[in-house]
Amino acid sequence: QVQLVESGGGLVQAGGSLRLSCAASGSIFSLYDLAWYRQAPGKQRELVASITSAGSTNYADSVKGRFTISRDDAKGTGYLQMNSLKPEDTAVYYCAARRSWSRTDEYDYWGQGTQVTVSS
């Protein structure tokens, strides 16, 4: 299986930017689909963005035009570039992965999360 470790979270002002990283180990990274989830206090966990092993991307409506998901298979790392951050983006962000040949939509492997706080 694959192990995931997020980094890059922090405190930024509204309108600022952060880049989250998801370092993978323990398996063949290029064979996995990746996703970023977030969970804010009092809210349901939300799928923010996903990218397949082939590079196809999808975004939640709330982040379209502001966030970009990407991957570097040679480095075994996924990224979430977050621009024009808003206070409503404040949440714990989680990296998740699933085998590209999975017959289900759920992501099987999860990182520990990294806190993103956007001040107003």
Summary of the structure (lengths in Angstrom):
residues: 120
radius of gyration: 13.5
end to end distance: 39.9
largest distance: 42.0
contacts: 351
relative contact order: 0.32
helix: 5%
strand: 52%
